[in-house]
Amino acid sequence: MRTAMRRGVRPRVFAGLAIIVLAACTASMEPEPDPVGTWNLKSSEVPGQRLGGTMPPAPLSSGAGKTVVLKVEEADGELRAQMTSVADSLLEVDEFRLEDGTMFVEFGAYEYTLSLDGDRVTGTVVSPLGEFEIAGNRQDTGLLYVGEPEEFYTSHPGVVGHRTELAPPEDVEDPAAWVRERVQSAEDLVLITDLGRIAIEFTNTAAFEEELLDYAGQEVRVSGTWRGEKIEIDTIELAPPEDDEG
């Protein structure tokens, strides 16, 4: 009787072990989610807030958030990524990695955590203004579509610098002279942002050339309206000096 019970139990034990091994093998054979493609990402952080305006966060379902584009490519077995900047042009990201079906992206002051689910992603973005929900989808065509930048009023901080040589180094004794000696035309004068050291150009630089030269190399706040990838200046104000600690 005891032997019969052992013989009856043993096949069940082996069958159970076989199921566990088969399940483990099946899980290990599942392909890693494919991150390659062009992704449209919608954040609950709206454009006006991201660029220094006063608009509050919006629920993802409202459709009011800013759409950015993440482009992921693979070459020689390595992944690389680009993302649209505040001026809606693609720039290389600072860091990109794929771990267990999740994309981690660092781009300037923004950190994205994006979980892949087929042609959709969900996750969060951490910005200087806080943490926001984000969702997106993979574009279903081979064409890159960034979309027209939204037109909105912004009050944006930064340094008046040079279009290609950016802001003066911190150890320069005369930042204004550093910028002015490199300027060959008014169009060389731009706003260098704190977010990824991006150069933002203006549509009406000539009208504000004198003020821009006066504030060269200094911290300012530019108020105006986005026109495509440039700002149409309304006012330029010198940023107030920081209070000394203590």
C-alpha positions in Angstrom: 0.0 0.0 0.0 2.8 2.4 0.9 4.7 1.5 -2.3 1.6 2.1 -4.4 1.1 5.6 -2.9 4.7 6.4 -3.6 4.4 5.3 -7.2 1.2 7.4 -7.5 2.7 10.5 -6.1 6.0 10.4 -8.0 4.6 11.0 -11.5 2.6 14.0 -10.2 5.8 15.5 -8.7 7.7 15.1 -11.9 4.8 16.5 -13.8 4.8 19.6 -11.6 8.5 20.1 -12.0 8.2 19.8 -15.7 5.5 22.5 -15.8 7.7 24.8 -13.7 10.7 24.2 -16.0 8.6 24.7 -19.1 7.2 28.0 -17.7 10.7 29.3 -16.9 12.0 28.4 -20.4 9.0 30.1 -22.0 9.5 33.2 -20.0 13.2 33.3 -20.9 12.4 32.9 -24.6 10.1 35.9 -24.7 11.7 38.7 -26.8 12.9 41.9 -25.3 10.4 44.7 -26.1 11.5 46.7 -29.2 12.3 50.4 -28.4 13.4 51.3 -32.0 11.1 53.8 -33.6 9.8 57.3 -33.4 7.7 57.9 -30.3 5.2 60.7 -29.6 5.1 61.4 -25.9 2.4 63.4 -24.2 3.1 64.9 -20.8 0.8 66.4 -18.2 3.3 69.3 -18.0 1.9 71.9 -20.4 4.2 74.0 -22.6 3.6 77.3 -20.9 4.6 75.9 -17.6 7.7 74.1 -19.0 9.0 77.3 -20.5 8.4 79.7 -17.6 4.7 80.5 -18.1 1.9 80.2 -15.5 -0.2 77.4 -17.0 -1.0 74.6 -14.4 -0.4 70.9 -15.1 -3.2 69.2 -17.1 -4.6 65.6 -17.0 -3.3 63.4 -19.8 -6.9 62.9 -20.9 -7.3 66.6 -21.6 -4.8 66.6 -24.5 -3.4 70.0 -23.3 0.1 68.7 -22.5 3.1 69.2 -24.6 4.0 66.5 -27.1 7.7 65.7 -27.5 9.2 63.3 -29.9 11.7 60.6 -28.9 13.5 58.9 -31.8 15.4 55.6 -31.0 17.7 53.9 -33.5 19.9 50.9 -33.4 23.3 50.7 -35.2 26.0 48.0 -34.8 24.0 46.5 -31.9 23.9 49.8 -29.9 20.9 52.0 -29.2 21.0 55.8 -29.6 18.3 58.3 -29.1 17.3 61.9 -30.0 14.6 64.0 -28.5 12.9 67.3 -29.5 14.2 70.3 -27.6 12.3 73.4 -26.4 12.7 74.7 -30.0 11.2 71.4 -31.4 14.4 70.3 -33.1 16.0 66.9 -32.6 19.1 66.7 -30.3 21.1 63.9 -29.0 20.0 62.8 -25.5 22.5 62.8 -22.6 21.8 59.2 -21.7 19.7 56.4 -23.0 19.4 52.8 -21.8 16.9 49.9 -22.0 16.4 47.7 -18.9 13.7 45.0 -18.6 11.4 46.6 -21.1 11.8 50.1 -19.7 13.5 53.0 -21.4 15.4 55.5 -19.3 16.2 58.8 -20.9 18.1 61.8 -19.6 17.7 65.0 -21.6 19.0 68.2 -20.1 17.0 68.8 -16.9 14.5 66.1 -17.8 14.5 62.4 -16.8 12.1 60.0 -18.5 11.1 56.5 -17.3 9.0 54.8 -20.1 7.6 51.3 -19.8 7.2 49.6 -23.2 3.9 47.8 -24.1 4.0 47.0 -27.8 3.5 50.3 -29.7 2.7 52.2 -26.5 4.6 53.6 -23.6 3.6 54.9 -20.2 5.6 56.4 -17.4 6.8 59.6 -15.8 9.0 62.6 -16.5 10.9 64.4 -13.8 11.5 68.1 -14.6 12.6 71.2 -12.6 8.9 71.7 -11.9 8.2 68.3 -10.5 7.1 64.8 -11.6 4.5 64.4 -14.3 2.7 61.5 -15.9 3.5 60.7 -19.5 2.1 58.4 -22.2 2.9 57.9 -25.8 2.8 55.8 -29.0 5.1 54.7 -31.7 4.6 56.4 -35.1 3.3 53.9 -37.6 5.1 55.4 -40.6 8.8 55.7 -41.6 8.4 59.5 -41.8 9.4 61.6 -38.8 6.6 63.9 -37.7 7.5 66.4 -35.1 4.5 68.7 -35.6 4.2 72.5 -35.6 5.4 74.1 -32.3 2.6 75.6 -30.3 2.4 79.4 -30.3 2.3 80.7 -26.8 3.5 83.5 -24.6 6.6 82.8 -22.4 8.8 84.5 -19.9 12.1 82.7 -20.3 15.4 83.0 -18.3 18.8 82.6 -19.7 22.1 84.3 -20.6 22.5 86.6 -23.7 25.2 84.7 -25.6 26.5 83.8 -29.1 24.6 81.7 -31.6 27.3 79.1 -32.0 29.8 79.7 -29.1 27.0 79.9 -26.5 27.6 81.6 -23.1 30.9 82.8 -21.9 32.9 80.5 -19.6 32.5 81.1 -15.8 36.2 82.1 -15.4 36.0 84.9 -17.9 36.6 88.3 -16.3 34.5 90.3 -18.7 31.6 88.2 -20.0 30.1 91.1 -21.9 33.3 91.7 -23.9 33.6 87.9 -24.5 30.2 87.9 -26.3 30.6 91.3 -28.1 33.9 90.5 -29.7 32.4 87.4 -31.2 29.3 89.0 -32.6 29.5 89.7 -36.4 25.8 90.5 -36.9 22.7 91.0 -34.7 21.6 87.5 -35.6 24.5 86.1 -33.6 22.8 87.3 -30.4 20.7 84.5 -28.8 19.3 83.4 -25.4 21.3 80.5 -23.9 18.9 78.5 -21.7 19.7 76.7 -18.5 17.9 73.6 -19.8 20.6 71.7 -21.8 22.5 74.9 -22.8 20.2 75.4 -25.8 20.5 78.6 -28.0 17.1 80.2 -28.7 17.0 82.7 -31.5 14.7 85.6 -32.0 12.5 86.8 -34.9 13.1 90.5 -34.2 16.7 90.6 -33.0 17.5 93.8 -34.9 14.8 95.7 -33.0 16.4 94.7 -29.7 20.1 94.7 -30.8 21.1 97.6 -28.5 19.5 96.0 -25.4 20.9 92.6 -26.2 24.4 94.0 -26.6 24.0 96.0 -23.3 23.0 92.7 -21.5 25.6 90.5 -23.3 27.0 87.7 -21.1 24.5 88.5 -18.4 21.4 86.7 -16.9 18.2 88.1 -18.3 14.5 87.2 -18.6 13.1 87.4 -22.1 9.3 87.7 -22.5 7.6 87.1 -25.8 5.7 84.8 -28.1 7.0 81.6 -29.7 7.0 81.9 -33.5 8.0 78.4 -34.8 11.4 77.7 -33.3 12.1 81.3 -32.3 10.9 83.9 -29.8 9.4 87.2 -30.9 10.7 89.5 -28.2 8.3 91.7 -26.2 10.6 92.7 -23.3 14.1 92.0 -22.0 14.8 92.5 -18.3 18.1 92.1 -16.5 17.7 89.3 -13.9 17.8 90.5 -10.3 21.0 89.7 -8.5 20.9 86.7 -6.2 20.8 87.5 -2.5 23.9 86.6 -0.6 23.4 83.7 1.8 23.3 84.6 5.5 
